[in-house]
Amino acid sequence: MQCPVDGETLQIAERAGVEIDYCPKCRGVWLDRGELDKIIDRSAAEPPPARTWQADDRASHGKRKKRGGFLEDLFDF
């Protein structure tokens, strides 16, 4: 299948038991009907990952890192 944005061949990844089509070039994500609901339902059942502090976090001198939102947590490719 081709990416509707840039024509690149879509890759397939699996997340929470659901196959996700994504474009490695533009990083667009395409889901079939009902797949987002399945991912959200299955992710809600899992506890959120624990936050671990790294040396980089202290080096930011109090500046917060920008967070990508819940979709970045769901799609980690």
PDB file with SEQRES, HELIX, SHEET and CRYST1 records, atoms N, CA, C and O in Angstrom:
SEQRES   1 A   77  MET GLN CYS PRO VAL ASP GLY GLU THR LEU GLN ILE ALA          
SEQRES   2 A   77  GLU ARG ALA GLY VAL GLU ILE ASP TYR CYS PRO LYS CYS          
SEQRES   3 A   77  ARG GLY VAL TRP LEU ASP ARG GLY GLU LEU ASP LYS ILE          
SEQRES   4 A   77  ILE ASP ARG SER ALA ALA GLU PRO PRO PRO ALA ARG THR          
SEQRES   5 A   77  TRP GLN ALA ASP ASP ARG ALA SER HIS GLY LYS ARG LYS          
SEQRES   6 A   77  LYS ARG GLY GLY PHE LEU GLU ASP LEU PHE ASP PHE              
HELIX    1 AA1 GLU A   35  ALA A   45  1                                  11    
HELIX    2 AA2 ALA A   55  ALA A   59  1                                   5    
HELIX    3 AA3 PHE A   70  LEU A   74  1                                   5    
SHEET    1 AA1 3 GLN A  11  ARG A  15  0                                        
SHEET    2 AA1 3 VAL A  18  TYR A  22 -1                                        
SHEET    3 AA1 3 VAL A  29  TRP A  30 -1                                        
CRYST1    1.000    1.000    1.000  90.00  90.00  90.00 P 1           1          
ATOM      1  N   MET A   1       0.854  -1.173   0.000  1.00  0.00           N  
ATOM      2  CA  MET A   1       0.000   0.000   0.000  1.00  0.00           C  
ATOM      3  C   MET A   1       0.904   1.242   0.000  1.00  0.00           C  
ATOM      4  O   MET A   1       1.970   1.238   0.615  1.00  0.00           O  
ATOM      5  N   GLN A   2       0.480   2.277  -0.678  1.00  0.00           N  
ATOM      6  CA  GLN A   2       1.262   3.499  -0.807  1.00  0.00           C  
ATOM      7  C   GLN A   2       0.724   4.585   0.125  1.00  0.00           C  
ATOM      8  O   GLN A   2      -0.478   4.668   0.376  1.00  0.00           O  
ATOM      9  N   CYS A   3       1.638   5.414   0.632  1.00  0.00           N  
ATOM     10  CA  CYS A   3       1.259   6.551   1.478  1.00  0.00           C  
ATOM     11  C   CYS A   3       0.482   7.555   0.634  1.00  0.00           C  
ATOM     12  O   CYS A   3       0.951   7.945  -0.435  1.00  0.00           O  
ATOM     13  N   PRO A   4      -0.687   7.980   1.088  1.00  0.00           N  
ATOM     14  CA  PRO A   4      -1.454   8.964   0.325  1.00  0.00           C  
ATOM     15  C   PRO A   4      -0.818  10.357   0.320  1.00  0.00           C  
ATOM     16  O   PRO A   4      -1.196  11.199  -0.495  1.00  0.00           O  
ATOM     17  N   VAL A   5       0.135  10.611   1.208  1.00  0.00           N  
ATOM     18  CA  VAL A   5       0.774  11.921   1.280  1.00  0.00           C  
ATOM     19  C   VAL A   5       1.953  12.019   0.316  1.00  0.00           C  
ATOM     20  O   VAL A   5       2.033  12.961  -0.473  1.00  0.00           O  
ATOM     21  N   ASP A   6       2.879  11.039   0.376  1.00  0.00           N  
ATOM     22  CA  ASP A   6       4.102  11.157  -0.414  1.00  0.00           C  
ATOM     23  C   ASP A   6       4.391   9.960  -1.316  1.00  0.00           C  
ATOM     24  O   ASP A   6       5.427   9.938  -1.980  1.00  0.00           O  
ATOM     25  N   GLY A   7       3.509   8.965  -1.359  1.00  0.00           N  
ATOM     26  CA  GLY A   7       3.667   7.832  -2.252  1.00  0.00           C  
ATOM     27  C   GLY A   7       4.649   6.767  -1.791  1.00  0.00           C  
ATOM     28  O   GLY A   7       4.864   5.785  -2.502  1.00  0.00           O  
ATOM     29  N   GLU A   8       5.250   6.935  -0.616  1.00  0.00           N  
ATOM     30  CA  GLU A   8       6.190   5.957  -0.061  1.00  0.00           C  
ATOM     31  C   GLU A   8       5.431   4.674   0.297  1.00  0.00           C  
ATOM     32  O   GLU A   8       4.248   4.730   0.635  1.00  0.00           O  
ATOM     33  N   THR A   9       6.100   3.529   0.225  1.00  0.00           N  
ATOM     34  CA  THR A   9       5.483   2.267   0.614  1.00  0.00           C  
ATOM     35  C   THR A   9       5.291   2.248   2.127  1.00  0.00           C  
ATOM     36  O   THR A   9       6.230   2.496   2.883  1.00  0.00           O  
ATOM     37  N   LEU A  10       4.066   1.950   2.561  1.00  0.00           N  
ATOM     38  CA  LEU A  10       3.755   1.919   3.988  1.00  0.00           C  
ATOM     39  C   LEU A  10       4.371   0.688   4.639  1.00  0.00           C  
ATOM     40  O   LEU A  10       4.455  -0.377   4.028  1.00  0.00           O  
ATOM     41  N   GLN A  11       4.794   0.848   5.872  1.00  0.00           N  
ATOM     42  CA  GLN A  11       5.319  -0.236   6.688  1.00  0.00           C  
ATOM     43  C   GLN A  11       4.222  -0.667   7.662  1.00  0.00           C  
ATOM     44  O   GLN A  11       3.285   0.086   7.927  1.00  0.00           O  
ATOM     45  N   ILE A  12       4.347  -1.868   8.184  1.00  0.00           N  
ATOM     46  CA  ILE A  12       3.369  -2.368   9.148  1.00  0.00           C  
ATOM     47  C   ILE A  12       4.067  -2.591  10.478  1.00  0.00           C  
ATOM     48  O   ILE A  12       5.127  -3.213  10.545  1.00  0.00           O  
ATOM     49  N   ALA A  13       3.454  -2.070  11.541  1.00  0.00           N  
ATOM     50  CA  ALA A  13       3.942  -2.294  12.899  1.00  0.00           C  
ATOM     51  C   ALA A  13       2.773  -2.819  13.720  1.00  0.00           C  
ATOM     52  O   ALA A  13       1.610  -2.581  13.392  1.00  0.00           O  
ATOM     53  N   GLU A  14       3.095  -3.532  14.784  1.00  0.00           N  
ATOM     54  CA  GLU A  14       2.044  -4.044  15.658  1.00  0.00           C  
ATOM     55  C   GLU A  14       2.123  -3.337  16.998  1.00  0.00           C  
ATOM     56  O   GLU A  14       3.197  -3.220  17.587  1.00  0.00           O  
ATOM     57  N   ARG A  15       0.996  -2.873  17.469  1.00  0.00           N  
ATOM     58  CA  ARG A  15       0.920  -2.190  18.763  1.00  0.00           C  
ATOM     59  C   ARG A  15      -0.330  -2.674  19.471  1.00  0.00           C  
ATOM     60  O   ARG A  15      -1.430  -2.570  18.929  1.00  0.00           O  
ATOM     61  N   ALA A  16      -0.175  -3.198  20.667  1.00  0.00           N  
ATOM     62  CA  ALA A  16      -1.297  -3.705  21.463  1.00  0.00           C  
ATOM     63  C   ALA A  16      -2.113  -4.729  20.674  1.00  0.00           C  
ATOM     64  O   ALA A  16      -3.338  -4.774  20.785  1.00  0.00           O  
ATOM     65  N   GLY A  17      -1.418  -5.558  19.869  1.00  0.00           N  
ATOM     66  CA  GLY A  17      -2.099  -6.602  19.108  1.00  0.00           C  
ATOM     67  C   GLY A  17      -2.828  -6.107  17.878  1.00  0.00           C  
ATOM     68  O   GLY A  17      -3.607  -6.855  17.289  1.00  0.00           O  
ATOM     69  N   VAL A  18      -2.598  -4.858  17.469  1.00  0.00           N  
ATOM     70  CA  VAL A  18      -3.267  -4.275  16.312  1.00  0.00           C  
ATOM     71  C   VAL A  18      -2.204  -3.888  15.284  1.00  0.00           C  
ATOM     72  O   VAL A  18      -1.204  -3.255  15.623  1.00  0.00           O  
ATOM     73  N   GLU A  19      -2.430  -4.273  14.024  1.00  0.00           N  
ATOM     74  CA  GLU A  19      -1.491  -3.896  12.964  1.00  0.00           C  
ATOM     75  C   GLU A  19      -1.755  -2.454  12.535  1.00  0.00           C  
ATOM     76  O   GLU A  19      -2.894  -2.067  12.272  1.00  0.00           O  
ATOM     77  N   ILE A  20      -0.691  -1.676  12.471  1.00  0.00           N  
ATOM     78  CA  ILE A  20      -0.772  -0.256  12.137  1.00  0.00           C  
ATOM     79  C   ILE A  20       0.052  -0.013  10.883  1.00  0.00           C  
ATOM     80  O   ILE A  20       1.202  -0.445  10.805  1.00  0.00           O  
ATOM     81  N   ASP A  21      -0.520   0.669   9.907  1.00  0.00           N  
ATOM     82  CA  ASP A  21       0.221   1.065   8.711  1.00  0.00           C  
ATOM     83  C   ASP A  21       0.804   2.441   8.958  1.00  0.00           C  
ATOM     84  O   ASP A  21       0.095   3.352   9.387  1.00  0.00           O  
ATOM     85  N   TYR A  22       2.115   2.601   8.685  1.00  0.00           N  
ATOM     86  CA  TYR A  22       2.736   3.911   8.866  1.00  0.00           C  
ATOM     87  C   TYR A  22       3.741   4.170   7.761  1.00  0.00           C  
ATOM     88  O   TYR A  22       4.275   3.243   7.152  1.00  0.00           O  
ATOM     89  N   CYS A  23       3.990   5.453   7.511  1.00  0.00           N  
ATOM     90  CA  CYS A  23       4.934   5.873   6.485  1.00  0.00           C  
ATOM     91  C   CYS A  23       6.269   6.208   7.157  1.00  0.00           C  
ATOM     92  O   CYS A  23       6.311   7.068   8.037  1.00  0.00           O  
ATOM     93  N   PRO A  24       7.359   5.544   6.759  1.00  0.00           N  
ATOM     94  CA  PRO A  24       8.645   5.839   7.373  1.00  0.00           C  
ATOM     95  C   PRO A  24       9.202   7.205   6.969  1.00  0.00           C  
ATOM     96  O   PRO A  24      10.097   7.731   7.631  1.00  0.00           O  
ATOM     97  N   LYS A  25       8.677   7.776   5.888  1.00  0.00           N  
ATOM     98  CA  LYS A  25       9.179   9.068   5.404  1.00  0.00           C  
ATOM     99  C   LYS A  25       8.490  10.236   6.112  1.00  0.00           C  
ATOM    100  O   LYS A  25       9.161  11.076   6.713  1.00  0.00           O  
ATOM    101  N   CYS A  26       7.163  10.297   6.047  1.00  0.00           N  
ATOM    102  CA  CYS A  26       6.436  11.430   6.651  1.00  0.00           C  
ATOM    103  C   CYS A  26       5.918  11.102   8.049  1.00  0.00           C  
ATOM    104  O   CYS A  26       5.402  11.981   8.740  1.00  0.00           O  
ATOM    105  N   ARG A  27       6.053   9.833   8.472  1.00  0.00           N  
ATOM    106  CA  ARG A  27       5.622   9.348   9.784  1.00  0.00           C  
ATOM    107  C   ARG A  27       4.109   9.426   9.975  1.00  0.00           C  
ATOM    108  O   ARG A  27       3.624   9.472  11.105  1.00  0.00           O  
ATOM    109  N   GLY A  28       3.376   9.440   8.880  1.00  0.00           N  
ATOM    110  CA  GLY A  28       1.915   9.383   8.949  1.00  0.00           C  
ATOM    111  C   GLY A  28       1.466   8.003   9.386  1.00  0.00           C  
ATOM    112  O   GLY A  28       2.132   7.010   9.090  1.00  0.00           O  
ATOM    113  N   VAL A  29       0.348   7.930  10.084  1.00  0.00           N  
ATOM    114  CA  VAL A  29      -0.181   6.667  10.602  1.00  0.00           C  
ATOM    115  C   VAL A  29      -1.596   6.485  10.080  1.00  0.00           C  
ATOM    116  O   VAL A  29      -2.417   7.399  10.151  1.00  0.00           O  
ATOM    117  N   TRP A  30      -1.874   5.299   9.556  1.00  0.00           N  
ATOM    118  CA  TRP A  30      -3.199   5.000   9.041  1.00  0.00           C  
ATOM    119  C   TRP A  30      -3.738   3.767   9.732  1.00  0.00           C  
ATOM    120  O   TRP A  30      -3.061   2.743   9.828  1.00  0.00           O  
ATOM    121  N   LEU A  31      -4.969   3.878  10.213  1.00  0.00           N  
ATOM    122  CA  LEU A  31      -5.626   2.790  10.939  1.00  0.00           C  
ATOM    123  C   LEU A  31      -6.902   2.399  10.212  1.00  0.00           C  
ATOM    124  O   LEU A  31      -7.575   3.241   9.616  1.00  0.00           O  
ATOM    125  N   ASP A  32      -7.229   1.114  10.268  1.00  0.00           N  
ATOM    126  CA  ASP A  32      -8.498   0.643   9.731  1.00  0.00           C  
ATOM    127  C   ASP A  32      -9.597   0.945  10.751  1.00  0.00           C  
ATOM    128  O   ASP A  32      -9.318   1.278  11.903  1.00  0.00           O  
ATOM    129  N   ARG A  33     -10.830   0.826  10.313  1.00  0.00           N  
ATOM    130  CA  ARG A  33     -11.971   1.119  11.179  1.00  0.00           C  
ATOM    131  C   ARG A  33     -11.903   0.305  12.472  1.00  0.00           C  
ATOM    132  O   ARG A  33     -11.736  -0.914  12.438  1.00  0.00           O  
ATOM    133  N   GLY A  34     -12.034   0.987  13.606  1.00  0.00           N  
ATOM    134  CA  GLY A  34     -12.075   0.339  14.901  1.00  0.00           C  
ATOM    135  C   GLY A  34     -10.717   0.079  15.533  1.00  0.00           C  
ATOM    136  O   GLY A  34     -10.651  -0.276  16.710  1.00  0.00           O  
ATOM    137  N   GLU A  35      -9.625   0.247  14.780  1.00  0.00           N  
ATOM    138  CA  GLU A  35      -8.306  -0.058  15.339  1.00  0.00           C  
ATOM    139  C   GLU A  35      -7.874   0.940  16.411  1.00  0.00           C  
ATOM    140  O   GLU A  35      -7.264   0.541  17.403  1.00  0.00           O  
ATOM    141  N   LEU A  36      -8.172   2.209  16.239  1.00  0.00           N  
ATOM    142  CA  LEU A  36      -7.809   3.192  17.261  1.00  0.00           C  
ATOM    143  C   LEU A  36      -8.537   2.888  18.566  1.00  0.00           C  
ATOM    144  O   LEU A  36      -7.945   2.968  19.642  1.00  0.00           O  
ATOM    145  N   ASP A  37      -9.812   2.540  18.476  1.00  0.00           N  
ATOM    146  CA  ASP A  37     -10.569   2.188  19.688  1.00  0.00           C  
ATOM    147  C   ASP A  37      -9.944   0.981  20.390  1.00  0.00           C  
ATOM    148  O   ASP A  37      -9.854   0.960  21.618  1.00  0.00           O  
ATOM    149  N   LYS A  38      -9.515  -0.018  19.625  1.00  0.00           N  
ATOM    150  CA  LYS A  38      -8.879  -1.193  20.218  1.00  0.00           C  
ATOM    151  C   LYS A  38      -7.578  -0.814  20.923  1.00  0.00           C  
ATOM    152  O   LYS A  38      -7.311  -1.275  22.032  1.00  0.00           O  
ATOM    153  N   ILE A  39      -6.768   0.026  20.274  1.00  0.00           N  
ATOM    154  CA  ILE A  39      -5.495   0.429  20.865  1.00  0.00           C  
ATOM    155  C   ILE A  39      -5.728   1.210  22.153  1.00  0.00           C  
ATOM    156  O   ILE A  39      -5.051   0.971  23.153  1.00  0.00           O  
ATOM    157  N   ILE A  40      -6.665   2.128  22.139  1.00  0.00           N  
ATOM    158  CA  ILE A  40      -6.959   2.934  23.327  1.00  0.00           C  
ATOM    159  C   ILE A  40      -7.473   2.047  24.458  1.00  0.00           C  
ATOM    160  O   ILE A  40      -7.037   2.186  25.601  1.00  0.00           O  
ATOM    161  N   ASP A  41      -8.389   1.145  24.150  1.00  0.00           N  
ATOM    162  CA  ASP A  41      -8.935   0.249  25.173  1.00  0.00           C  
ATOM    163  C   ASP A  41      -7.853  -0.631  25.793  1.00  0.00           C  
ATOM    164  O   ASP A  41      -7.813  -0.817  27.009  1.00  0.00           O  
ATOM    165  N   ARG A  42      -6.988  -1.164  24.955  1.00  0.00           N  
ATOM    166  CA  ARG A  42      -5.934  -2.049  25.461  1.00  0.00           C  
ATOM    167  C   ARG A  42      -4.858  -1.272  26.203  1.00  0.00           C  
ATOM    168  O   ARG A  42      -4.282  -1.778  27.166  1.00  0.00           O  
ATOM    169  N   SER A  43      -4.585  -0.055  25.769  1.00  0.00           N  
ATOM    170  CA  SER A  43      -3.581   0.769  26.450  1.00  0.00           C  
ATOM    171  C   SER A  43      -4.094   1.259  27.794  1.00  0.00           C  
ATOM    172  O   SER A  43      -3.320   1.408  28.738  1.00  0.00           O  
ATOM    173  N   ALA A  44      -5.389   1.508  27.886  1.00  0.00           N  
ATOM    174  CA  ALA A  44      -5.979   1.966  29.144  1.00  0.00           C  
ATOM    175  C   ALA A  44      -5.901   0.872  30.204  1.00  0.00           C  
ATOM    176  O   ALA A  44      -5.850   1.166  31.398  1.00  0.00           O  
ATOM    177  N   ALA A  45      -5.891  -0.379  29.776  1.00  0.00           N  
ATOM    178  CA  ALA A  45      -5.824  -1.492  30.721  1.00  0.00           C  
ATOM    179  C   ALA A  45      -4.417  -1.657  31.300  1.00  0.00           C  
ATOM    180  O   ALA A  45      -4.248  -2.234  32.374  1.00  0.00           O  
ATOM    181  N   GLU A  46      -3.395  -1.140  30.575  1.00  0.00           N  
ATOM    182  CA  GLU A  46      -2.015  -1.232  31.052  1.00  0.00           C  
ATOM    183  C   GLU A  46      -1.690  -0.032  31.925  1.00  0.00           C  
ATOM    184  O   GLU A  46      -2.141   1.075  31.629  1.00  0.00           O  
ATOM    185  N   PRO A  47      -0.924  -0.217  32.990  1.00  0.00           N  
ATOM    186  CA  PRO A  47      -0.516   0.939  33.790  1.00  0.00           C  
ATOM    187  C   PRO A  47       0.480   1.788  33.000  1.00  0.00           C  
ATOM    188  O   PRO A  47       1.245   1.249  32.200  1.00  0.00           O  
ATOM    189  N   PRO A  48       0.485   3.110  33.212  1.00  0.00           N  
ATOM    190  CA  PRO A  48       1.432   3.961  32.500  1.00  0.00           C  
ATOM    191  C   PRO A  48       2.861   3.638  32.917  1.00  0.00           C  
ATOM    192  O   PRO A  48       3.101   3.244  34.058  1.00  0.00           O  
ATOM    193  N   PRO A  49       3.819   3.804  31.988  1.00  0.00           N  
ATOM    194  CA  PRO A  49       5.204   3.511  32.355  1.00  0.00           C  
ATOM    195  C   PRO A  49       5.700   4.462  33.430  1.00  0.00           C  
ATOM    196  O   PRO A  49       5.358   5.644  33.434  1.00  0.00           O  
ATOM    197  N   ALA A  50       6.512   3.935  34.343  1.00  0.00           N  
ATOM    198  CA  ALA A  50       7.058   4.760  35.421  1.00  0.00           C  
ATOM    199  C   ALA A  50       8.084   5.730  34.846  1.00  0.00           C  
ATOM    200  O   ALA A  50       8.847   5.375  33.947  1.00  0.00           O  
ATOM    201  N   ARG A  51       8.099   6.931  35.357  1.00  0.00           N  
ATOM    202  CA  ARG A  51       9.049   7.965  34.904  1.00  0.00           C  
ATOM    203  C   ARG A  51      10.372   7.728  35.597  1.00  0.00           C  
ATOM    204  O   ARG A  51      10.432   7.659  36.825  1.00  0.00           O  
ATOM    205  N   THR A  52      11.417   7.605  34.829  1.00  0.00           N  
ATOM    206  CA  THR A  52      12.743   7.450  35.406  1.00  0.00           C  
ATOM    207  C   THR A  52      13.558   8.683  35.082  1.00  0.00           C  
ATOM    208  O   THR A  52      13.507   9.194  33.964  1.00  0.00           O  
ATOM    209  N   TRP A  53      14.299   9.154  36.044  1.00  0.00           N  
ATOM    210  CA  TRP A  53      15.123  10.337  35.866  1.00  0.00           C  
ATOM    211  C   TRP A  53      16.463   9.935  35.292  1.00  0.00           C  
ATOM    212  O   TRP A  53      17.053   8.929  35.686  1.00  0.00           O  
ATOM    213  N   GLN A  54      16.932  10.737  34.354  1.00  0.00           N  
ATOM    214  CA  GLN A  54      18.226  10.503  33.731  1.00  0.00           C  
ATOM    215  C   GLN A  54      19.096  11.720  33.954  1.00  0.00           C  
ATOM    216  O   GLN A  54      18.608  12.787  34.328  1.00  0.00           O  
ATOM    217  N   ALA A  55      20.373  11.556  33.725  1.00  0.00           N  
ATOM    218  CA  ALA A  55      21.307  12.674  33.891  1.00  0.00           C  
ATOM    219  C   ALA A  55      20.923  13.842  32.983  1.00  0.00           C  
ATOM    220  O   ALA A  55      21.120  14.998  33.359  1.00  0.00           O  
ATOM    221  N   ASP A  56      20.382  13.565  31.803  1.00  0.00           N  
ATOM    222  CA  ASP A  56      19.968  14.624  30.872  1.00  0.00           C  
ATOM    223  C   ASP A  56      18.884  15.504  31.481  1.00  0.00           C  
ATOM    224  O   ASP A  56      18.851  16.711  31.238  1.00  0.00           O  
ATOM    225  N   ASP A  57      17.994  14.903  32.274  1.00  0.00           N  
ATOM    226  CA  ASP A  57      16.886  15.657  32.863  1.00  0.00           C  
ATOM    227  C   ASP A  57      17.395  16.758  33.782  1.00  0.00           C  
ATOM    228  O   ASP A  57      16.851  17.862  33.789  1.00  0.00           O  
ATOM    229  N   ARG A  58      18.424  16.470  34.548  1.00  0.00           N  
ATOM    230  CA  ARG A  58      18.968  17.484  35.455  1.00  0.00           C  
ATOM    231  C   ARG A  58      19.762  18.541  34.704  1.00  0.00           C  
ATOM    232  O   ARG A  58      19.862  19.683  35.154  1.00  0.00           O  
ATOM    233  N   ALA A  59      20.324  18.166  33.567  1.00  0.00           N  
ATOM    234  CA  ALA A  59      21.142  19.106  32.789  1.00  0.00           C  
ATOM    235  C   ALA A  59      20.299  20.159  32.093  1.00  0.00           C  
ATOM    236  O   ALA A  59      20.842  21.137  31.579  1.00  0.00           O  
ATOM    237  N   SER A  60      18.980  19.983  32.063  1.00  0.00           N  
ATOM    238  CA  SER A  60      18.130  20.942  31.362  1.00  0.00           C  
ATOM    239  C   SER A  60      17.913  22.213  32.176  1.00  0.00           C  
ATOM    240  O   SER A  60      17.267  23.144  31.695  1.00  0.00           O  
ATOM    241  N   HIS A  61      18.437  22.269  33.396  1.00  0.00           N  
ATOM    242  CA  HIS A  61      18.358  23.459  34.258  1.00  0.00           C  
ATOM    243  C   HIS A  61      16.930  23.963  34.446  1.00  0.00           C  
ATOM    244  O   HIS A  61      16.651  25.156  34.327  1.00  0.00           O  
ATOM    245  N   GLY A  62      16.043  23.033  34.739  1.00  0.00           N  
ATOM    246  CA  GLY A  62      14.670  23.413  35.055  1.00  0.00           C  
ATOM    247  C   GLY A  62      13.771  23.564  33.841  1.00  0.00           C  
ATOM    248  O   GLY A  62      12.574  23.795  34.010  1.00  0.00           O  
ATOM    249  N   LYS A  63      14.284  23.447  32.637  1.00  0.00           N  
ATOM    250  CA  LYS A  63      13.443  23.547  31.445  1.00  0.00           C  
ATOM    251  C   LYS A  63      12.751  22.208  31.232  1.00  0.00           C  
ATOM    252  O   LYS A  63      13.370  21.149  31.340  1.00  0.00           O  
ATOM    253  N   ARG A  64      11.478  22.270  30.932  1.00  0.00           N  
ATOM    254  CA  ARG A  64      10.725  21.048  30.681  1.00  0.00           C  
ATOM    255  C   ARG A  64      10.880  20.639  29.228  1.00  0.00           C  
ATOM    256  O   ARG A  64      10.939  21.482  28.332  1.00  0.00           O  
ATOM    257  N   LYS A  65      10.945  19.336  29.009  1.00  0.00           N  
ATOM    258  CA  LYS A  65      10.989  18.833  27.651  1.00  0.00           C  
ATOM    259  C   LYS A  65       9.583  18.844  27.083  1.00  0.00           C  
ATOM    260  O   LYS A  65       8.618  18.566  27.795  1.00  0.00           O  
ATOM    261  N   LYS A  66       9.464  19.162  25.807  1.00  0.00           N  
ATOM    262  CA  LYS A  66       8.160  19.179  25.155  1.00  0.00           C  
ATOM    263  C   LYS A  66       7.666  17.745  25.012  1.00  0.00           C  
ATOM    264  O   LYS A  66       8.417  16.853  24.618  1.00  0.00           O  
ATOM    265  N   ARG A  67       6.429  17.542  25.329  1.00  0.00           N  
ATOM    266  CA  ARG A  67       5.835  16.220  25.279  1.00  0.00           C  
ATOM    267  C   ARG A  67       4.910  16.136  24.074  1.00  0.00           C  
ATOM    268  O   ARG A  67       4.211  17.098  23.755  1.00  0.00           O  
ATOM    269  N   GLY A  68       4.905  14.997  23.409  1.00  0.00           N  
ATOM    270  CA  GLY A  68       4.148  14.817  22.181  1.00  0.00           C  
ATOM    271  C   GLY A  68       2.702  14.423  22.371  1.00  0.00           C  
ATOM    272  O   GLY A  68       1.959  14.387  21.390  1.00  0.00           O  
ATOM    273  N   GLY A  69       2.261  14.123  23.588  1.00  0.00           N  
ATOM    274  CA  GLY A  69       0.875  13.757  23.810  1.00  0.00           C  
ATOM    275  C   GLY A  69       0.680  12.246  23.808  1.00  0.00           C  
ATOM    276  O   GLY A  69       1.640  11.479  23.734  1.00  0.00           O  
ATOM    277  N   PHE A  70      -0.582  11.836  23.888  1.00  0.00           N  
ATOM    278  CA  PHE A  70      -0.863  10.422  24.056  1.00  0.00           C  
ATOM    279  C   PHE A  70      -0.552   9.608  22.802  1.00  0.00           C  
ATOM    280  O   PHE A  70      -0.259   8.417  22.911  1.00  0.00           O  
ATOM    281  N   LEU A  71      -0.607  10.215  21.609  1.00  0.00           N  
ATOM    282  CA  LEU A  71      -0.297   9.451  20.396  1.00  0.00           C  
ATOM    283  C   LEU A  71       1.182   9.067  20.372  1.00  0.00           C  
ATOM    284  O   LEU A  71       1.526   7.988  19.889  1.00  0.00           O  
ATOM    285  N   GLU A  72       2.053   9.921  20.878  1.00  0.00           N  
ATOM    286  CA  GLU A  72       3.473   9.574  20.929  1.00  0.00           C  
ATOM    287  C   GLU A  72       3.692   8.391  21.864  1.00  0.00           C  
ATOM    288  O   GLU A  72       4.580   7.574  21.620  1.00  0.00           O  
ATOM    289  N   ASP A  73       2.909   8.286  22.921  1.00  0.00           N  
ATOM    290  CA  ASP A  73       3.014   7.155  23.833  1.00  0.00           C  
ATOM    291  C   ASP A  73       2.517   5.869  23.165  1.00  0.00           C  
ATOM    292  O   ASP A  73       3.052   4.791  23.424  1.00  0.00           O  
ATOM    293  N   LEU A  74       1.500   5.977  22.310  1.00  0.00           N  
ATOM    294  CA  LEU A  74       0.947   4.800  21.649  1.00  0.00           C  
ATOM    295  C   LEU A  74       1.847   4.302  20.536  1.00  0.00           C  
ATOM    296  O   LEU A  74       2.016   3.093  20.372  1.00  0.00           O  
ATOM    297  N   PHE A  75       2.429   5.214  19.766  1.00  0.00           N  
ATOM    298  CA  PHE A  75       3.203   4.855  18.585  1.00  0.00           C  
ATOM    299  C   PHE A  75       4.653   5.209  18.826  1.00  0.00           C  
ATOM    300  O   PHE A  75       5.041   6.372  18.715  1.00  0.00           O  
ATOM    301  N   ASP A  76       5.449   4.218  19.153  1.00  0.00           N  
ATOM    302  CA  ASP A  76       6.844   4.477  19.502  1.00  0.00           C  
ATOM    303  C   ASP A  76       7.802   3.981  18.436  1.00  0.00           C  
ATOM    304  O   ASP A  76       8.834   3.399  18.769  1.00  0.00           O  
ATOM    305  N   PHE A  77       7.491   4.193  17.156  1.00  0.00           N  
ATOM    306  CA  PHE A  77       8.415   3.777  16.111  1.00  0.00           C  
ATOM    307  C   PHE A  77       9.027   4.975  15.445  1.00  0.00           C  
ATOM    308  O   PHE A  77       9.838   4.825  14.531  1.00  0.00           O  
TER     309      PHE A  77                                                      
END                                                                             
